[in-house]
Structure formats: C-alpha cells, structure tokens
C-alpha cells in the first residue's frame, strides 16, 4: 500500500512533465513556422506575386504509400475542371515507377475518400534527384510534402517564395490551408474578382429573400440543440451550422434558409468525414440552402460544384479587423475560429435586430477536444478519419486556448452589436459567459 501511495505523486509529475514536453515541442514548431512565414512573405513582397502555373512536389517520392496519399490529395485539391491554370508534377523514383503499372489502382489511405482518377492537370513521372533539382528551379511553386527537407531544396534561401508546405505532420492547419490558398494562386486575378462580385450579389439575394422577417434563429451543434423541437421558428429565418445536416428530422423542423460551413479540416479536406458532410449537404440541401462561407474557399467549391454558384454567400475574412456587421460597403467578416460569431451572428445582424441562439453550449470542463456535440448532428464514428488525415491539427491545437479565444470573440461581438441596438437571447444553457448572460429566464 505504501508503494502504491508513493507512486501517485510520481505519476502526476510524469504526466505534468509529459504535458510540458508537448507544449515545448508545440512552441518550437510555432516559432519555426513564424520565422519561416516571415522570411517567405518578405521574399514574396520583394519579388512580387504572379500567377502560379508550374507546380512540383518535393522531395522525390520513393514508396507507394506516400505516393497514394499525395496523389489522392492532389486530385482532390486540383480538379481537372476548374478555374485553376495549374500543371502539377509528382516526381517518383525510377525504382518505384517499375512497380506501379496503373496509378489509378493505387490504394488510398483508409481514412480518405478515393479521388484518384485520370487528371490531365497532374503528371506522375520518374526522376532522378538531379532532374528534380533542375525542375524545382524552373517551377513556379514547390509543394513540400516532407517539411524536414526544406533545407535540401536547391537554393532554398533564395526560393522561399516558391515553397508551400503541404506536410500533414508539419504544424496545425498549414497543410490543408496551403492547398486551398495555393489553388487560389493558380486562378487568374480577374476571375477571383469576378467571383467576389458573384458572392456579393448572392448576399443581396439572400437578404432580400428573408427581408420580411424581424427575428433570426441560429443553431450550434451542442447537445442542447435537441431542445429545438420545443420551439416554433416560423416567425423568423433560421441559420444552422455544418453537421446539422446529419439530422433530417431536425432540419425539417427548423426549416433553415442558410448553413455555415467551410472549415478547412472538417469540411474541405479529403477525409471520409469531410466527404460524408459534403455528400449530405450538397446532395440533399445544396440547391435549397444558401452556404455562408469564407471567400477563399469559394473558387474551389464552385469548381467542384458549379451548379451551386448562386448559393455561395462568401465573405472575405480579415484578421484582427474587429467586429463587423457585413454590408455591401463593408463586405467582410472578422476572422474567428467559431461559426457563431464568425458568421451566424454578424450575418443575422445585417438583416434583423433580434437574434435567438440555440445549441451553443460551449466547452464543459471535462471536454477533451473542442466541445461536445449532439449525437444526431455529429459524425462521431468518423472523427478518427479527420485525426489521421490531418494529424498536426489535433497534435498542435491547445484546446483551452482555442476556447478562451472563442469566449473573447463572442463577448466582443455581442457588445459591439448591442451598441448598435441588436438584441440576443440564448434559448438553451451555455458555458460561454456572454451567452450565459443572455439565457432566457
């Protein structure tokens, strides 16, 4: 008994030490990424931006597992029929090329949807390391799929402006975000401006469609959203968020006019989780609901779903811009990590003065990741596919810090909106202080 008792503080110290080790590694990765991005952005500024067309992966791919993963992601993020002008080279070793006769038959990772197909935009070609080095120098962009090889890139210090890190194990959301942003850099600027005009036009159509209402109802996916069946929402318009589409009964009851989605990891990646979400949303509700999204994903989404162009209400995001209620004159949203304050409240405030909130429970003390979700509106069985497809996101996210930022964002926006005479009522309990203060008594 004495030995067992003495082990308790030792185990506690070991756990604390392990956590400190994780924090230190996370800090080092953040410091490296910050320094890398600063140096890269400086080179971009000095050299100037240009339309990127000739893209190449680095380093050389020498095994089938890595090739299938990279080829699947490349096919997803750079569809053949799109606004992109990219031509992508995937270099493989001569030895690997001897063992693969048909690239379309490669087995993709179990956690990803299979997007490998014939794509004239993508060329898989055997190369020597010397040939790859020459090709890198002639390219417009280098997709670095193994971050530790950065310093092996030919003349790397002078070519940082070319480097886009797409290593899934690198840092936070860098890999999936860079794929989307790189896609945009391969689309002519005139087309990007045209799409922004489409987004603003769709915003006005959306506002006009629901202009008769005086109330808005917005829904999170927290456990308390199940209480939605206790209310009637017919006297206003409703906006739901992402995986609410998984509960058909609730969707029929709420009858939303719009949905918020577009998270780089949860909705825009090649994971089975993201694929399931897109299938449910666009096959069942794509032509029925307006999609409230960030503008930087709009060019890609329209490339994949051109028939839904008139349904994408896409907003440019500004970092540290402060709270904003979007209008044609100030058409942007302040970047936030939360759908409620990032989209639903600002957009609702642009139309009505009274907003009711349900299902935004916040983070319970015992929650381990972001926060809990109602079982009917979340793909709990597919969460693993997100973690394995984008491992650095979960490894590098400090969920307590993430939640603290969410609390601050919600508080800041609600105070800003209330100064403009907007009213908020939370119809369900919440751990988020600003919402807790507005709970219906």
Long-range contacts (C-beta under 8 A, 24 or more apart in sequence): 23-398, 26-395, 26-396, 26-398, 29-170, 29-171, 29-396, 30-171, 30-396, 32-171, 33-170, 33-171, 33-172, 33-174, 36-150, 36-160, 36-165, 39-160, 40-160, 40-161, 40-163, 43-158, 43-160, 43-161, 44-161, 47-161, 49-185, 50-140, 51-85, 51-185, 51-186, 51-188, 51-189, 52-86, 52-140, 52-141, 52-182, 52-185, 52-186, 53-85, 53-86, 53-87, 53-140, 53-186, 54-87, 54-89, 54-138, 54-139, 54-140, 54-141, 55-86, 55-87, 55-88, 55-89, 55-139, 55-140, 55-141, 55-142, 55-143, 55-182, 55-186, 56-88, 56-89, 56-90, 56-91, 56-132, 56-135, 56-136, 56-139, 56-141, 56-142, 56-143, 57-88, 57-89, 57-90, 57-91, 57-142, 57-143, 57-145, 58-91, 58-132, 58-136, 58-142, 58-143, 58-144, 58-145, 58-149, 58-153, 59-129, 59-132, 59-145, 59-146, 59-149, 59-152, 60-91, 60-92, 60-93, 60-127, 60-129, 60-132, 61-90, 61-91, 61-92, 61-93, 61-96, 61-145, 62-92, 62-93, 62-95, 62-96, 63-96, 64-96, 64-99, 64-100, 64-106, 66-145, 67-92, 67-96, 67-100, 67-103, 67-106, 67-124, 68-106, 68-107, 68-108, 68-109, 68-116, 69-108, 69-109, 69-112, 69-168, 70-145, 71-103, 71-106, 71-116, 71-122, 71-124, 72-106, 72-108, 72-109, 72-112, 72-114, 72-115, 72-116, 72-270, 73-115, 73-166, 73-179, 73-270, 74-119, 74-122, 75-115, 75-116, 75-117, 75-119, 75-122, 76-113, 76-115, 76-269, 76-270, 77-179, 77-180, 77-182, 77-183, 77-270, 77-300, 78-119, 78-121, 78-122, 78-183, 78-186, 79-119, 79-121, 79-303, 79-304, 80-119, 80-120, 80-121, 81-303, 82-183, 82-299, 82-300, 82-303, 82-304, 83-187, 83-188, 83-191, 83-195, 83-299, 83-302, 83-303, 84-121, 84-183, 84-186, 84-187, 84-303, 85-186, 85-187, 85-188, 86-121, 86-183, 86-186, 87-121, 87-123, 88-121, 88-122, 88-123, 88-143, 89-123, 89-125, 89-135, 89-139, 90-122, 90-123, 90-124, 90-125, 91-125, 91-126, 91-127, 91-131, 91-132, 91-135, 92-124, 92-125, 92-126, 92-127, 93-126, 93-127, 94-126, 94-127, 94-128, 96-126, 97-126, 109-388, 109-389, 111-271, 111-272, 111-384, 111-385, 111-388, 111-389, 112-270, 112-271, 112-272, 112-385, 112-389, 113-270, 113-271, 113-272, 113-274, 113-275, 115-270, 136-162, 141-182, 141-185, 143-182, 167-392, 168-389, 168-390, 168-391, 168-392, 169-391, 169-392, 170-392, 171-392, 171-396, 172-392, 172-393, 172-396, 172-397, 173-264, 173-265, 173-390, 173-392, 173-393, 174-392, 175-390, 175-392, 176-264, 176-265, 176-268, 176-269, 176-390, 176-393, 177-264, 180-264, 180-268, 180-296, 180-297, 180-300, 181-296, 183-299, 183-300, 184-296, 184-299, 184-300, 187-299, 191-299, 192-299, 195-295, 195-298, 195-299, 195-302, 195-314, 196-295, 196-314, 196-316, 198-309, 198-310, 198-312, 199-295, 199-298, 199-312, 199-313, 199-314, 199-315, 200-328, 200-331, 202-290, 202-310, 202-311, 202-312, 202-313, 202-314, 203-313, 203-315, 203-326, 203-328, 203-331, 204-328, 205-310, 206-257, 206-258, 206-290, 206-313, 207-350, 207-351, 209-257, 210-237, 210-257, 210-351, 211-351, 213-237, 213-351, 213-352, 214-352, 214-353, 214-354, 215-352, 215-354, 215-355, 215-356, 216-348, 216-351, 216-352, 216-354, 216-355, 216-356, 217-254, 217-355, 217-356, 217-357, 217-358, 218-340, 218-344, 218-345, 218-348, 218-355, 218-356, 218-357, 218-358, 218-360, 219-244, 219-254, 219-256, 219-357, 219-358, 219-359, 220-339, 220-340, 220-357, 220-358, 220-359, 220-360, 220-361, 221-359, 221-373, 221-374, 221-377, 221-378, 222-359, 222-360, 222-361, 222-362, 222-371, 222-372, 222-373, 222-374, 222-428, 222-430, 223-359, 223-361, 223-372, 223-373, 223-374, 223-375, 224-358, 224-359, 224-361, 224-374, 224-428, 224-429, 224-430, 225-250, 225-358, 225-359, 225-374, 225-377, 225-428, 226-250, 226-374, 226-376, 227-358, 227-359, 227-427, 227-428, 228-253, 228-254, 228-358, 228-359, 229-253, 231-358, 231-427, 236-352, 236-356, 237-351, 237-352, 239-292, 239-343, 239-344, 239-347, 239-348, 241-339, 241-340, 241-343, 241-344, 242-266, 242-267, 242-277, 242-339, 243-277, 243-373, 243-377, 243-378, 243-379, 244-377, 245-277, 245-280, 245-281, 245-284, 245-285, 246-280, 246-376, 246-377, 246-378, 246-379, 247-374, 247-376, 247-377, 248-284, 249-376, 250-376, 250-377, 251-285, 256-289, 257-289, 257-290, 258-289, 258-290, 258-291, 258-292, 258-313, 258-347, 259-285, 259-289, 259-290, 259-291, 259-292, 260-292, 260-293, 260-339, 260-342, 260-343, 260-344, 261-291, 261-292, 261-293, 262-291, 262-293, 262-294, 262-297, 262-301, 264-297, 265-386, 265-390, 265-393, 266-386, 268-297, 268-300, 269-386, 269-389, 269-390, 270-389, 271-382, 271-385, 271-386, 271-388, 271-389, 271-390, 272-382, 272-385, 273-379, 273-382, 273-383, 273-385, 273-386, 274-386, 276-379, 276-382, 277-379, 282-308, 286-311, 287-311, 292-343, 292-344, 292-347, 294-333, 313-347, 315-343, 322-412, 322-416, 323-412, 323-413, 323-416, 323-417, 325-349, 325-350, 325-417, 325-420, 326-350, 334-409, 334-413, 336-405, 336-406, 336-409, 336-413, 337-402, 337-405, 337-406, 337-409, 338-406, 338-409, 338-410, 340-410, 341-406, 341-409, 341-410, 341-413, 341-414, 342-409, 345-413, 345-414, 345-417, 345-424, 346-413, 349-417, 349-420, 349-422, 353-421, 353-422, 353-423, 354-422, 354-423, 354-425, 355-422, 355-423, 355-424, 355-425, 356-424, 356-425, 356-426, 356-427, 357-424, 357-425, 357-426, 357-427, 357-428, 357-430, 357-435, 357-438, 358-426, 358-427, 358-428, 359-428, 360-426, 360-428, 360-430, 360-432, 360-435, 361-428, 361-429, 361-430, 361-431, 361-432, 362-403, 362-406, 362-407, 362-430, 362-431, 362-432, 362-435, 363-399, 363-403, 363-431, 364-431, 367-399, 368-399, 369-394, 369-399, 370-399, 370-402, 370-403, 371-403, 406-432, 407-432, 407-433, 407-434, 410-434, 410-435, 414-438
